[in-house]
Every structure is written in structure tokens, then in C-alpha cells.
């Protein structure tokens, strides 16, 4: 957060969230996508599959017991293996 304070960019950073949540299209019902989608859930992530299934075509779902928001830095081998497994299903 300090970087926003020091560079005086907190307002412009928060504006994207304001626009998203004050857009009527954000809350309108959406059709379910057809693109195959993979989800990797790490311990620090919050995700509920039934909500994700409503708008996404989830074909690969993995829950990990370690890692976090920056999985590529924290557990690169786990993430890479999971990405490869997902893309292998598409060929």
C-alpha cells in the first residue's frame, strides 16, 4: 500500500474497482462459457466451486495443500505440473 501513498496513485488504482462494482453489467446474469477452464486453489485462496461452475466450463480443478497467492514464486513445481496436466487434456 505504501507505493500507492508515495506515488499518489491510490485513487486511480481504486477507481477500477469502483467502475467494476458500479457497472450494471457486472450484476447481470451471464451465460456459461464454453472455453475449457482450469482452476488451481491454494490454501490462501478463497474459491467456491459451485459459483465458478455457473459461468465457467471448468474441466480441471486442483486444490493444493501448500503455496499461496504467488504460487509461481512459492511453489513453481506444483503450479507447472498442474498447468501441464491441464494443457495435456486439451490435445
Secondary structure, DSSP 4 states (H G I P E B T S, - for coil): -HHHHHHT-HHHHHHHHHHHHT-HHHHS--PPP-SEEEEEE-TT----HHHHHHHSEEEEEEE-SS--TTHHHH-HHHHHHHHHHHHHHT-
